[in-house]
Amino acid sequence: MSREPYLLPNGRVLRYTFRERLVHWLAGVSYVYLLLTGLAFWSPWLFWIAVVLGSPTISRAFHPWIGIVFLIAVCLMYSMWAAQMGETSADKAWWQAIGHYIRNEDRQVPSADRFNPGQKLLFWGFFWNAIVLLLSGLILWFPQSIPWNLRFLHLAAVLIHPISTLLTIALFIIHVYMGTAMERGAFGSVIRGDVSRAWADTHHHSWYQQLLRDSARK
């Protein structure tokens, strides 16, 4: 985590730094562009999306380059958050109480760190799928570079790329739902950067208590 003070003087808690928010939105915007253009190429019924986004030619030309932007953003998120995404002993109890979390029964959900187990799952899901999309995308981007005796890699990429994309779509839907409905107030934190102390204590109690202990030692 950064050296910025996380307990703000206005009674708020800094949830995400400006750099974290910038990288998050870079990943989000680039992913949505990739999703829309990818869907346009995947089905004739959705080809109109490519027209709306400029033209089929522009969409096809930009798709792989925006994919590089997305990968860079994912790698930056990895450098910022991977150390905080490890499984802890409290995660098992959180998963056992997932029904309470889904029903917004916050008092019955075990204490969570800065990122709860659901957010950790989403993080690693996006990270590994981004790697798969990169490798399969490179094969589709430069098919002429594949030797004839390895042409099966092209067929594999044609199958794996959309499958991995479908997995990220599921993760994306869950991510948006969690950030808007499951933890109300979370969406504002990726815009302004801060949350109320009550919100931090309710949804990420362990993290908030650690911030209080760190602040008391200063």
NORRA-V785204 format. One line per field, one symbol per residue. ss: DSSP state (H for helix, E for strand, C for the rest). phi: phi as a letter, one per 40 degrees, with the letter a starting at -180 (. if undefined). A space follows every 50 residues. Layout:
ss = ???
phi = ???
//
This chain:
ss = CCCCCCECCCCEEECCCHHHHHHHHHHHHHHHHHHHHHHHHHCHHHCHHH HHCCCHHHHHHHHHHHHHHHHHHHHHHHHHHHHHCCCCHHHHHHHHCHHH HHCCCHHHCCCCCCCCHHHHHHHHHHHHHHHHHHHHHHHHHCHHHCCHHH CHHHHHHHHHHHHHHHHHHHHHHHHHHHHHHHCCCHHHHCCCCEEEHHHH HHHCHHHHHHHHHHHHHC
phi = .cccccccccgbbccbcccccccdccccccccccccccccccbdcbcccc ccchidccccccdcccccccccccccccccbdccbccbccccccccbdcc cccfcdcbcddbcdbcdcccccdccccccccccccccccccbccccdccb ccccccccccdccccccccccccccccccbbcbchcccccbchbbccccc cccbdccccccccccccc
//
